Amino acid sequence: MQLAANLDSTPIPNAHEDSFVAMPRNCDTAVVYWNLSPDRQPAHAGSRLCILIRSEETDLEELIILHRESGHFIVPLMADDRKYDITLGWSDVNGFRPLFSQHIKLPEY
C-alpha cells in the first residue's frame, strides 16, 4: 500500500515487519510510522521508545517520548529548518540507543 501524500510514494509498514518510515506531512510537520518485532523490544521496563530529531541546518535537537503501542506519531517541526534526521530508538538512564534513522526534507511554505 502506498501513501498518496508523499511524492516518493513511501510504503506504509506492513504490520508483520520490523520497520520505520518518516516522511513530510506538510511544511512544518512530519509523520513517523513504526512496527517493532520482538527482537527490537527493550532490554528492561525502564526503557522508553523515543524519536530523536536533529536539524541538519542548525543545532536543533529534540527527544520525544512515544507511546510504543501506537505505531505512529505526528512530529511538530516548528523551526525554519527544512532538513532533518529522525531517529527511532530506546532511551533510558544509560542514554539513547538508535534502532532506525531516516532523513527527511520538508516542503517550502
Biopython code that builds the backbone (N, CA, C, O; Angstrom):
import numpy as np
from Bio.PDB.StructureBuilder import StructureBuilder

atoms = [
    (1, "MET", "N", (0.843, -1.171, 0.000)),
    (1, "MET", "CA", (0.000, 0.000, 0.000)),
    (1, "MET", "C", (0.890, 1.236, 0.000)),
    (1, "MET", "O", (1.925, 1.250, 0.667)),
    (2, "GLN", "N", (0.505, 2.265, -0.733)),
    (2, "GLN", "CA", (1.292, 3.480, -0.868)),
    (2, "GLN", "C", (0.522, 4.663, -0.288)),
    (2, "GLN", "O", (-0.708, 4.652, -0.239)),
    (3, "LEU", "N", (1.266, 5.691, 0.154)),
    (3, "LEU", "CA", (0.654, 6.937, 0.617)),
    (3, "LEU", "C", (0.655, 7.932, -0.524)),
    (3, "LEU", "O", (1.701, 8.195, -1.118)),
    (4, "ALA", "N", (-0.488, 8.481, -0.832)),
    (4, "ALA", "CA", (-0.603, 9.427, -1.934)),
    (4, "ALA", "C", (0.033, 10.772, -1.606)),
    (4, "ALA", "O", (0.453, 11.482, -2.519)),
    (5, "ALA", "N", (0.118, 11.145, -0.324)),
    (5, "ALA", "CA", (0.608, 12.458, 0.060)),
    (5, "ALA", "C", (2.113, 12.608, -0.123)),
    (5, "ALA", "O", (2.611, 13.733, -0.179)),
    (6, "ASN", "N", (2.841, 11.516, -0.218)),
    (6, "ASN", "CA", (4.285, 11.585, -0.349)),
    (6, "ASN", "C", (4.657, 11.452, -1.821)),
    (6, "ASN", "O", (4.219, 10.515, -2.488)),
    (7, "LEU", "N", (5.458, 12.378, -2.330)),
    (7, "LEU", "CA", (5.835, 12.352, -3.733)),
    (7, "LEU", "C", (6.642, 11.112, -4.090)),
    (7, "LEU", "O", (6.592, 10.654, -5.232)),
    (8, "ASP", "N", (7.384, 10.559, -3.134)),
    (8, "ASP", "CA", (8.185, 9.364, -3.378)),
    (8, "ASP", "C", (7.376, 8.086, -3.224)),
    (8, "ASP", "O", (7.913, 6.999, -3.439)),
    (9, "SER", "N", (6.112, 8.180, -2.861)),
    (9, "SER", "CA", (5.247, 7.030, -2.631)),
    (9, "SER", "C", (5.873, 6.039, -1.653)),
    (9, "SER", "O", (5.942, 4.842, -1.933)),
    (10, "THR", "N", (6.325, 6.538, -0.511)),
    (10, "THR", "CA", (6.918, 5.692, 0.519)),
    (10, "THR", "C", (5.862, 4.746, 1.056)),
    (10, "THR", "O", (4.778, 5.194, 1.427)),
    (11, "PRO", "N", (6.145, 3.434, 1.109)),
    (11, "PRO", "CA", (5.143, 2.482, 1.581)),
    (11, "PRO", "C", (4.899, 2.585, 3.079)),
    (11, "PRO", "O", (5.808, 2.921, 3.839)),
    (12, "ILE", "N", (3.690, 2.302, 3.500)),
    (12, "ILE", "CA", (3.359, 2.191, 4.914)),
    (12, "ILE", "C", (3.854, 0.826, 5.378)),
    (12, "ILE", "O", (3.689, -0.155, 4.654)),
    (13, "PRO", "N", (4.455, 0.733, 6.564)),
    (13, "PRO", "CA", (4.981, -0.541, 7.017)),
    (13, "PRO", "C", (3.905, -1.622, 7.130)),
    (13, "PRO", "O", (2.776, -1.349, 7.538)),
    (14, "ASN", "N", (4.268, -2.834, 6.769)),
    (14, "ASN", "CA", (3.414, -3.998, 6.943)),
    (14, "ASN", "C", (3.367, -4.319, 8.438)),
    (14, "ASN", "O", (4.390, -4.223, 9.116)),
    (15, "ALA", "N", (2.217, -4.693, 8.955)),
    (15, "ALA", "CA", (2.049, -4.952, 10.379)),
    (15, "ALA", "C", (2.902, -6.106, 10.882)),
    (15, "ALA", "O", (3.084, -6.239, 12.092)),
    (16, "HIS", "N", (3.435, -6.949, 9.993)),
    (16, "HIS", "CA", (4.210, -8.115, 10.419)),
    (16, "HIS", "C", (5.713, -7.932, 10.218)),
    (16, "HIS", "O", (6.468, -8.887, 10.402)),
    (17, "GLU", "N", (6.162, -6.752, 9.851)),
    (17, "GLU", "CA", (7.576, -6.485, 9.600)),
    (17, "GLU", "C", (8.151, -5.558, 10.664)),
    (17, "GLU", "O", (7.427, -4.799, 11.308)),
    (18, "ASP", "N", (9.452, -5.635, 10.831)),
    (18, "ASP", "CA", (10.195, -4.711, 11.662)),
    (18, "ASP", "C", (10.523, -3.526, 10.767)),
    (18, "ASP", "O", (11.317, -3.664, 9.836)),
    (19, "SER", "N", (9.924, -2.350, 11.028)),
    (19, "SER", "CA", (10.065, -1.264, 10.066)),
    (19, "SER", "C", (9.935, 0.112, 10.704)),
    (19, "SER", "O", (9.448, 0.262, 11.824)),
    (20, "PHE", "N", (10.393, 1.123, 9.942)),
    (20, "PHE", "CA", (10.312, 2.522, 10.354)),
    (20, "PHE", "C", (10.245, 3.380, 9.100)),
    (20, "PHE", "O", (11.034, 3.197, 8.174)),
    (21, "VAL", "N", (9.304, 4.315, 9.072)),
    (21, "VAL", "CA", (9.164, 5.258, 7.962)),
    (21, "VAL", "C", (8.936, 6.642, 8.553)),
    (21, "VAL", "O", (8.090, 6.819, 9.430)),
    (22, "ALA", "N", (9.692, 7.620, 8.071)),
    (22, "ALA", "CA", (9.488, 9.026, 8.422)),
    (22, "ALA", "C", (9.310, 9.786, 7.125)),
    (22, "ALA", "O", (10.078, 9.597, 6.181)),
    (23, "MET", "N", (8.292, 10.653, 7.069)),
    (23, "MET", "CA", (8.062, 11.420, 5.845)),
    (23, "MET", "C", (7.406, 12.757, 6.161)),
    (23, "MET", "O", (6.718, 12.897, 7.172)),
    (24, "PRO", "N", (7.624, 13.746, 5.282)),
    (24, "PRO", "CA", (6.981, 15.045, 5.470)),
    (24, "PRO", "C", (5.466, 14.905, 5.412)),
    (24, "PRO", "O", (4.931, 14.129, 4.620)),
    (25, "ARG", "N", (4.792, 15.656, 6.248)),
    (25, "ARG", "CA", (3.325, 15.708, 6.225)),
    (25, "ARG", "C", (2.865, 17.000, 5.559)),
    (25, "ARG", "O", (1.936, 17.005, 4.752)),
    (26, "ASN", "N", (3.537, 18.100, 5.916)),
    (26, "ASN", "CA", (3.310, 19.406, 5.309)),
    (26, "ASN", "C", (4.552, 20.260, 5.571)),
    (26, "ASN", "O", (5.617, 19.702, 5.836)),
    (27, "CYS", "N", (4.457, 21.574, 5.508)),
    (27, "CYS", "CA", (5.646, 22.414, 5.615)),
    (27, "CYS", "C", (6.211, 22.521, 7.028)),
    (27, "CYS", "O", (7.325, 23.020, 7.192)),
    (28, "ASP", "N", (5.483, 22.069, 8.061)),
    (28, "ASP", "CA", (6.028, 22.170, 9.420)),
    (28, "ASP", "C", (5.802, 20.930, 10.284)),
    (28, "ASP", "O", (5.997, 20.983, 11.498)),
    (29, "THR", "N", (5.401, 19.832, 9.686)),
    (29, "THR", "CA", (5.275, 18.591, 10.442)),
    (29, "THR", "C", (5.703, 17.403, 9.581)),
    (29, "THR", "O", (5.691, 17.447, 8.351)),
    (30, "ALA", "N", (6.077, 16.357, 10.282)),
    (30, "ALA", "CA", (6.392, 15.079, 9.638)),
    (30, "ALA", "C", (5.559, 14.018, 10.349)),
    (30, "ALA", "O", (5.014, 14.262, 11.426)),
    (31, "VAL", "N", (5.468, 12.860, 9.747)),
    (31, "VAL", "CA", (4.774, 11.747, 10.379)),
    (31, "VAL", "C", (5.730, 10.557, 10.373)),
    (31, "VAL", "O", (6.438, 10.324, 9.393)),
    (32, "VAL", "N", (5.744, 9.807, 11.473)),
    (32, "VAL", "CA", (6.558, 8.602, 11.550)),
    (32, "VAL", "C", (5.644, 7.416, 11.819)),
    (32, "VAL", "O", (4.677, 7.510, 12.575)),
    (33, "TYR", "N", (5.975, 6.301, 11.183)),
    (33, "TYR", "CA", (5.284, 5.027, 11.390)),
    (33, "TYR", "C", (6.342, 4.007, 11.783)),
    (33, "TYR", "O", (7.450, 4.019, 11.246)),
    (34, "TRP", "N", (6.002, 3.120, 12.724)),
    (34, "TRP", "CA", (6.944, 2.077, 13.092)),
    (34, "TRP", "C", (6.203, 0.807, 13.467)),
    (34, "TRP", "O", (5.039, 0.829, 13.865)),
    (35, "ASN", "N", (6.907, -0.280, 13.329)),
    (35, "ASN", "CA", (6.454, -1.578, 13.803)),
    (35, "ASN", "C", (7.707, -2.305, 14.281)),
    (35, "ASN", "O", (8.634, -2.520, 13.501)),
    (36, "LEU", "N", (7.739, -2.679, 15.538)),
    (36, "LEU", "CA", (8.917, -3.322, 16.095)),
    (36, "LEU", "C", (8.669, -4.799, 16.343)),
    (36, "LEU", "O", (7.701, -5.178, 17.003)),
    (37, "SER", "N", (9.543, -5.619, 15.812)),
    (37, "SER", "CA", (9.462, -7.059, 16.043)),
    (37, "SER", "C", (9.887, -7.354, 17.480)),
    (37, "SER", "O", (10.458, -6.487, 18.142)),
    (38, "PRO", "N", (9.619, -8.552, 17.967)),
    (38, "PRO", "CA", (10.044, -8.899, 19.327)),
    (38, "PRO", "C", (11.551, -8.728, 19.545)),
    (38, "PRO", "O", (11.979, -8.482, 20.673)),
    (39, "ASP", "N", (12.355, -8.852, 18.502)),
    (39, "ASP", "CA", (13.808, -8.665, 18.625)),
    (39, "ASP", "C", (14.186, -7.225, 18.943)),
    (39, "ASP", "O", (15.272, -6.978, 19.466)),
    (40, "ARG", "N", (13.325, -6.283, 18.643)),
    (40, "ARG", "CA", (13.610, -4.857, 18.854)),
    (40, "ARG", "C", (13.037, -4.327, 20.169)),
    (40, "ARG", "O", (13.160, -3.135, 20.450)),
    (41, "GLN", "N", (12.428, -5.165, 20.961)),
    (41, "GLN", "CA", (11.841, -4.729, 22.226)),
    (41, "GLN", "C", (12.943, -4.344, 23.214)),
    (41, "GLN", "O", (14.076, -4.807, 23.084)),
    (42, "PRO", "N", (12.622, -3.503, 24.200)),
    (42, "PRO", "CA", (13.656, -3.023, 25.127)),
    (42, "PRO", "C", (14.178, -4.137, 26.028)),
    (42, "PRO", "O", (13.504, -5.135, 26.279)),
    (43, "ALA", "N", (15.401, -3.929, 26.504)),
    (43, "ALA", "CA", (16.030, -4.909, 27.388)),
    (43, "ALA", "C", (15.408, -4.904, 28.781)),
    (43, "ALA", "O", (15.460, -5.912, 29.486)),
    (44, "HIS", "N", (14.819, -3.776, 29.181)),
    (44, "HIS", "CA", (14.213, -3.681, 30.518)),
    (44, "HIS", "C", (13.041, -2.699, 30.502)),
    (44, "HIS", "O", (12.894, -1.907, 29.571)),
    (45, "ALA", "N", (12.219, -2.759, 31.534)),
    (45, "ALA", "CA", (10.995, -1.958, 31.608)),
    (45, "ALA", "C", (11.260, -0.458, 31.736)),
    (45, "ALA", "O", (10.361, 0.340, 31.472)),
    (46, "GLY", "N", (12.459, -0.053, 32.132)),
    (46, "GLY", "CA", (12.778, 1.367, 32.284)),
    (46, "GLY", "C", (13.073, 2.072, 30.977)),
    (46, "GLY", "O", (13.252, 3.290, 30.965)),
    (47, "SER", "N", (13.127, 1.342, 29.876)),
    (47, "SER", "CA", (13.396, 1.952, 28.567)),
    (47, "SER", "C", (12.135, 2.597, 28.005)),
    (47, "SER", "O", (11.030, 2.082, 28.178)),
    (48, "ARG", "N", (12.310, 3.719, 27.337)),
    (48, "ARG", "CA", (11.203, 4.435, 26.699)),
    (48, "ARG", "C", (11.472, 4.543, 25.207)),
    (48, "ARG", "O", (12.583, 4.870, 24.791)),
    (49, "LEU", "N", (10.451, 4.266, 24.402)),
    (49, "LEU", "CA", (10.571, 4.436, 22.961)),
    (49, "LEU", "C", (10.518, 5.930, 22.652)),
    (49, "LEU", "O", (9.618, 6.631, 23.116)),
    (50, "CYS", "N", (11.479, 6.415, 21.872)),
    (50, "CYS", "CA", (11.587, 7.850, 21.593)),
    (50, "CYS", "C", (11.959, 8.081, 20.135)),
    (50, "CYS", "O", (12.437, 7.184, 19.439)),
    (51, "ILE", "N", (11.726, 9.301, 19.702)),
    (51, "ILE", "CA", (12.329, 9.746, 18.459)),
    (51, "ILE", "C", (13.260, 10.902, 18.798)),
    (51, "ILE", "O", (12.929, 11.780, 19.595)),
    (52, "LEU", "N", (14.417, 10.879, 18.178)),
    (52, "LEU", "CA", (15.394, 11.946, 18.311)),
    (52, "LEU", "C", (15.383, 12.711, 16.995)),
    (52, "LEU", "O", (15.599, 12.135, 15.929)),
    (53, "ILE", "N", (15.132, 14.006, 17.081)),
    (53, "ILE", "CA", (15.042, 14.861, 15.891)),
    (53, "ILE", "C", (16.265, 15.759, 15.877)),
    (53, "ILE", "O", (16.537, 16.472, 16.843)),
    (54, "ARG", "N", (16.999, 15.718, 14.778)),
    (54, "ARG", "CA", (18.180, 16.573, 14.617)),
    (54, "ARG", "C", (18.041, 17.362, 13.327)),
    (54, "ARG", "O", (17.818, 16.803, 12.253)),
    (55, "SER", "N", (18.178, 18.678, 13.459)),
    (55, "SER", "CA", (18.175, 19.532, 12.273)),
    (55, "SER", "C", (19.533, 19.441, 11.596)),
    (55, "SER", "O", (20.566, 19.413, 12.264)),
    (56, "GLU", "N", (19.529, 19.394, 10.278)),
    (56, "GLU", "CA", (20.788, 19.411, 9.525)),
    (56, "GLU", "C", (21.267, 20.832, 9.294)),
    (56, "GLU", "O", (22.397, 21.034, 8.848)),
    (57, "GLU", "N", (20.432, 21.824, 9.587)),
    (57, "GLU", "CA", (20.755, 23.214, 9.278)),
    (57, "GLU", "C", (21.113, 24.046, 10.499)),
    (57, "GLU", "O", (21.739, 25.096, 10.362)),
    (58, "THR", "N", (20.731, 23.599, 11.690)),
    (58, "THR", "CA", (21.034, 24.327, 12.929)),
    (58, "THR", "C", (21.448, 23.316, 13.989)),
    (58, "THR", "O", (21.629, 22.136, 13.690)),
    (59, "ASP", "N", (21.596, 23.768, 15.202)),
    (59, "ASP", "CA", (21.960, 22.879, 16.308)),
    (59, "ASP", "C", (20.736, 22.290, 17.007)),
    (59, "ASP", "O", (20.859, 21.718, 18.090)),
    (60, "LEU", "N", (19.562, 22.424, 16.401)),
    (60, "LEU", "CA", (18.326, 21.939, 16.995)),
    (60, "LEU", "C", (18.373, 20.426, 17.187)),
    (60, "LEU", "O", (18.696, 19.682, 16.262)),
    (61, "GLU", "N", (18.046, 19.981, 18.403)),
    (61, "GLU", "CA", (17.940, 18.556, 18.698)),
    (61, "GLU", "C", (16.851, 18.399, 19.757)),
    (61, "GLU", "O", (16.827, 19.130, 20.747)),
    (62, "GLU", "N", (15.955, 17.444, 19.540)),
    (62, "GLU", "CA", (14.841, 17.235, 20.465)),
    (62, "GLU", "C", (14.573, 15.742, 20.593)),
    (62, "GLU", "O", (14.605, 15.010, 19.604)),
    (63, "LEU", "N", (14.308, 15.294, 21.824)),
    (63, "LEU", "CA", (13.957, 13.911, 22.093)),
    (63, "LEU", "C", (12.499, 13.879, 22.542)),
    (63, "LEU", "O", (12.128, 14.562, 23.496)),
    (64, "ILE", "N", (11.676, 13.091, 21.861)),
    (64, "ILE", "CA", (10.253, 12.991, 22.178)),
    (64, "ILE", "C", (9.940, 11.554, 22.572)),
    (64, "ILE", "O", (10.236, 10.620, 21.827)),
    (65, "ILE", "N", (9.337, 11.381, 23.755)),
    (65, "ILE", "CA", (8.929, 10.051, 24.220)),
    (65, "ILE", "C", (7.630, 9.670, 23.528)),
    (65, "ILE", "O", (6.703, 10.477, 23.450)),
    (66, "LEU", "N", (7.561, 8.436, 23.024)),
    (66, "LEU", "CA", (6.406, 7.946, 22.277)),
    (66, "LEU", "C", (5.634, 6.901, 23.074)),
    (66, "LEU", "O", (6.176, 6.282, 23.990)),
    (67, "HIS", "N", (4.386, 6.711, 22.726)),
    (67, "HIS", "CA", (3.610, 5.584, 23.236)),
    (67, "HIS", "C", (3.925, 4.423, 22.309)),
    (67, "HIS", "O", (3.510, 4.433, 21.150)),
    (68, "ARG", "N", (4.643, 3.434, 22.790)),
    (68, "ARG", "CA", (5.204, 2.389, 21.917)),
    (68, "ARG", "C", (4.159, 1.574, 21.180)),
    (68, "ARG", "O", (4.461, 1.012, 20.127)),
    (69, "GLU", "N", (2.952, 1.491, 21.691)),
    (69, "GLU", "CA", (1.927, 0.671, 21.051)),
    (69, "GLU", "C", (1.228, 1.382, 19.895)),
    (69, "GLU", "O", (0.583, 0.722, 19.081)),
    (70, "SER", "N", (1.336, 2.696, 19.800)),
    (70, "SER", "CA", (0.553, 3.429, 18.808)),
    (70, "SER", "C", (0.999, 3.150, 17.377)),
    (70, "SER", "O", (0.152, 3.038, 16.491)),
    (71, "GLY", "N", (2.289, 3.037, 17.126)),
    (71, "GLY", "CA", (2.786, 2.750, 15.784)),
    (71, "GLY", "C", (2.887, 3.945, 14.863)),
    (71, "GLY", "O", (3.319, 3.803, 13.719)),
    (72, "HIS", "N", (2.495, 5.127, 15.336)),
    (72, "HIS", "CA", (2.620, 6.329, 14.510)),
    (72, "HIS", "C", (2.645, 7.567, 15.398)),
    (72, "HIS", "O", (2.190, 7.533, 16.541)),
    (73, "PHE", "N", (3.182, 8.662, 14.860)),
    (73, "PHE", "CA", (3.253, 9.913, 15.607)),
    (73, "PHE", "C", (3.432, 11.052, 14.615)),
    (73, "PHE", "O", (4.206, 10.934, 13.665)),
    (74, "ILE", "N", (2.721, 12.155, 14.831)),
    (74, "ILE", "CA", (2.899, 13.360, 14.024)),
    (74, "ILE", "C", (3.908, 14.240, 14.750)),
    (74, "ILE", "O", (3.699, 14.615, 15.903)),
    (75, "VAL", "N", (4.994, 14.566, 14.074)),
    (75, "VAL", "CA", (6.122, 15.288, 14.663)),
    (75, "VAL", "C", (6.027, 16.764, 14.306)),
    (75, "VAL", "O", (6.143, 17.119, 13.133)),
    (76, "PRO", "N", (5.817, 17.641, 15.303)),
    (76, "PRO", "CA", (5.831, 19.079, 15.001)),
    (76, "PRO", "C", (7.271, 19.560, 14.846)),
    (76, "PRO", "O", (8.099, 19.355, 15.733)),
    (77, "LEU", "N", (7.563, 20.195, 13.725)),
    (77, "LEU", "CA", (8.890, 20.727, 13.444)),
    (77, "LEU", "C", (8.735, 22.228, 13.255)),
    (77, "LEU", "O", (8.501, 22.698, 12.141)),
    (78, "MET", "N", (8.864, 22.974, 14.336)),
    (78, "MET", "CA", (8.488, 24.377, 14.349)),
    (78, "MET", "C", (9.570, 25.331, 13.849)),
    (78, "MET", "O", (9.280, 26.498, 13.585)),
    (79, "ALA", "N", (10.791, 24.870, 13.716)),
    (79, "ALA", "CA", (11.862, 25.773, 13.273)),
    (79, "ALA", "C", (11.714, 26.078, 11.789)),
    (79, "ALA", "O", (10.897, 25.475, 11.093)),
    (80, "ASP", "N", (12.513, 27.016, 11.324)),
    (80, "ASP", "CA", (12.512, 27.354, 9.902)),
    (80, "ASP", "C", (13.326, 26.361, 9.076)),
    (80, "ASP", "O", (13.427, 26.492, 7.857)),
    (81, "ASP", "N", (13.899, 25.378, 9.744)),
    (81, "ASP", "CA", (14.725, 24.394, 9.057)),
    (81, "ASP", "C", (13.856, 23.534, 8.142)),
    (81, "ASP", "O", (12.660, 23.369, 8.381)),
    (82, "ARG", "N", (14.459, 22.998, 7.113)),
    (82, "ARG", "CA", (13.739, 22.142, 6.166)),
    (82, "ARG", "C", (14.248, 20.710, 6.177)),
    (82, "ARG", "O", (13.520, 19.800, 5.779)),
    (83, "LYS", "N", (15.503, 20.480, 6.631)),
    (83, "LYS", "CA", (16.097, 19.144, 6.564)),
    (83, "LYS", "C", (16.340, 18.595, 7.973)),
    (83, "LYS", "O", (16.897, 19.274, 8.835)),
    (84, "TYR", "N", (15.907, 17.343, 8.182)),
    (84, "TYR", "CA", (16.016, 16.715, 9.490)),
    (84, "TYR", "C", (16.446, 15.258, 9.372)),
    (84, "TYR", "O", (16.194, 14.599, 8.363)),
    (85, "ASP", "N", (17.095, 14.774, 10.415)),
    (85, "ASP", "CA", (17.305, 13.351, 10.616)),
    (85, "ASP", "C", (16.403, 12.955, 11.768)),
    (85, "ASP", "O", (16.477, 13.541, 12.848)),
    (86, "ILE", "N", (15.557, 11.967, 11.546)),
    (86, "ILE", "CA", (14.634, 11.492, 12.574)),
    (86, "ILE", "C", (15.024, 10.054, 12.902)),
    (86, "ILE", "O", (15.062, 9.194, 12.022)),
    (87, "THR", "N", (15.313, 9.805, 14.177)),
    (87, "THR", "CA", (15.802, 8.506, 14.619)),
    (87, "THR", "C", (14.874, 7.925, 15.670)),
    (87, "THR", "O", (14.531, 8.597, 16.643)),
    (88, "LEU", "N", (14.470, 6.686, 15.477)),
    (88, "LEU", "CA", (13.657, 5.952, 16.443)),
    (88, "LEU", "C", (14.599, 5.104, 17.289)),
    (88, "LEU", "O", (15.495, 4.452, 16.754)),
    (89, "GLY", "N", (14.402, 5.108, 18.601)),
    (89, "GLY", "CA", (15.260, 4.308, 19.470)),
    (89, "GLY", "C", (14.730, 4.222, 20.884)),
    (89, "GLY", "O", (13.673, 4.760, 21.211)),
    (90, "TRP", "N", (15.491, 3.533, 21.712)),
    (90, "TRP", "CA", (15.159, 3.368, 23.130)),
    (90, "TRP", "C", (16.015, 4.306, 23.962)),
    (90, "TRP", "O", (17.209, 4.449, 23.701)),
    (91, "SER", "N", (15.420, 4.948, 24.963)),
    (91, "SER", "CA", (16.140, 5.833, 25.857)),
    (91, "SER", "C", (15.942, 5.361, 27.297)),
    (91, "SER", "O", (14.840, 4.980, 27.690)),
    (92, "ASP", "N", (17.021, 5.392, 28.075)),
    (92, "ASP", "CA", (16.950, 5.070, 29.498)),
    (92, "ASP", "C", (18.057, 5.828, 30.214)),
    (92, "ASP", "O", (18.638, 6.749, 29.639)),
    (93, "VAL", "N", (18.361, 5.464, 31.449)),
    (93, "VAL", "CA", (19.382, 6.186, 32.216)),
    (93, "VAL", "C", (20.768, 6.081, 31.583)),
    (93, "VAL", "O", (21.646, 6.884, 31.897)),
    (94, "ASN", "N", (20.976, 5.120, 30.709)),
    (94, "ASN", "CA", (22.266, 4.948, 30.041)),
    (94, "ASN", "C", (22.371, 5.732, 28.734)),
    (94, "ASN", "O", (23.426, 5.726, 28.099)),
    (95, "GLY", "N", (21.293, 6.410, 28.321)),
    (95, "GLY", "CA", (21.331, 7.210, 27.102)),
    (95, "GLY", "C", (20.364, 6.705, 26.043)),
    (95, "GLY", "O", (19.450, 5.933, 26.329)),
    (96, "PHE", "N", (20.585, 7.155, 24.818)),
    (96, "PHE", "CA", (19.723, 6.842, 23.679)),
    (96, "PHE", "C", (20.390, 5.785, 22.811)),
    (96, "PHE", "O", (21.554, 5.930, 22.435)),
    (97, "ARG", "N", (19.649, 4.711, 22.488)),
    (97, "ARG", "CA", (20.141, 3.644, 21.620)),
    (97, "ARG", "C", (19.284, 3.617, 20.357)),
    (97, "ARG", "O", (18.123, 3.213, 20.414)),
    (98, "PRO", "N", (19.840, 4.044, 19.212)),
    (98, "PRO", "CA", (19.054, 4.117, 17.971)),
    (98, "PRO", "C", (18.711, 2.747, 17.399)),
    (98, "PRO", "O", (19.482, 1.794, 17.509)),
    (99, "LEU", "N", (17.528, 2.677, 16.784)),
    (99, "LEU", "CA", (17.092, 1.488, 16.051)),
    (99, "LEU", "C", (17.065, 1.758, 14.550)),
    (99, "LEU", "O", (17.614, 0.989, 13.761)),
    (100, "PHE", "N", (16.420, 2.860, 14.166)),
    (100, "PHE", "CA", (16.262, 3.237, 12.759)),
    (100, "PHE", "C", (16.458, 4.736, 12.636)),
    (100, "PHE", "O", (16.202, 5.480, 13.582)),
    (101, "SER", "N", (16.908, 5.178, 11.476)),
    (101, "SER", "CA", (17.053, 6.608, 11.228)),
    (101, "SER", "C", (16.685, 6.888, 9.775)),
    (101, "SER", "O", (16.917, 6.069, 8.886)),
    (102, "GLN", "N", (16.106, 8.065, 9.560)),
    (102, "GLN", "CA", (15.744, 8.447, 8.208)),
    (102, "GLN", "C", (15.897, 9.958, 8.053)),
    (102, "GLN", "O", (15.610, 10.721, 8.976)),
    (103, "HIS", "N", (16.344, 10.367, 6.896)),
    (103, "HIS", "CA", (16.499, 11.778, 6.552)),
    (103, "HIS", "C", (15.217, 12.225, 5.834)),
    (103, "HIS", "O", (14.698, 11.523, 4.967)),
    (104, "ILE", "N", (14.723, 13.409, 6.217)),
    (104, "ILE", "CA", (13.566, 13.985, 5.502)),
    (104, "ILE", "C", (13.851, 15.438, 5.169)),
    (104, "ILE", "O", (14.659, 16.096, 5.823)),
    (105, "LYS", "N", (13.182, 15.919, 4.155)),
    (105, "LYS", "CA", (13.225, 17.335, 3.789)),
    (105, "LYS", "C", (11.793, 17.807, 3.663)),
    (105, "LYS", "O", (11.016, 17.269, 2.875)),
    (106, "LEU", "N", (11.447, 18.829, 4.455)),
    (106, "LEU", "CA", (10.100, 19.390, 4.423)),
    (106, "LEU", "C", (9.940, 20.290, 3.211)),
    (106, "LEU", "O", (10.901, 20.928, 2.782)),
    (107, "PRO", "N", (8.728, 20.348, 2.649)),
    (107, "PRO", "CA", (8.487, 21.256, 1.520)),
    (107, "PRO", "C", (8.469, 22.702, 2.008)),
    (107, "PRO", "O", (8.302, 22.964, 3.200)),
    (108, "GLU", "N", (8.643, 23.633, 1.079)),
    (108, "GLU", "CA", (8.555, 25.054, 1.402)),
    (108, "GLU", "C", (7.145, 25.410, 1.811)),
    (108, "GLU", "O", (6.210, 24.643, 1.584)),
    (109, "TYR", "N", (6.992, 26.587, 2.420)),
    (109, "TYR", "CA", (5.691, 27.049, 2.872)),
    (109, "TYR", "C", (4.698, 27.133, 1.740)),
    (109, "TYR", "O", (3.546, 27.509, 1.957)),
]
sb = StructureBuilder()
sb.init_structure("model")
sb.init_model(0)
sb.init_chain("A")
sb.init_seg("    ")
for serial, (resi, resn, name, xyz) in enumerate(atoms, 1):
    if name == "N":
        sb.init_residue(resn, " ", resi, " ")
    sb.init_atom(name, np.array(xyz, "f"), 0.0, 1.0, " ", f" {name:<3s}", serial, name[0])
structure = sb.get_structure()
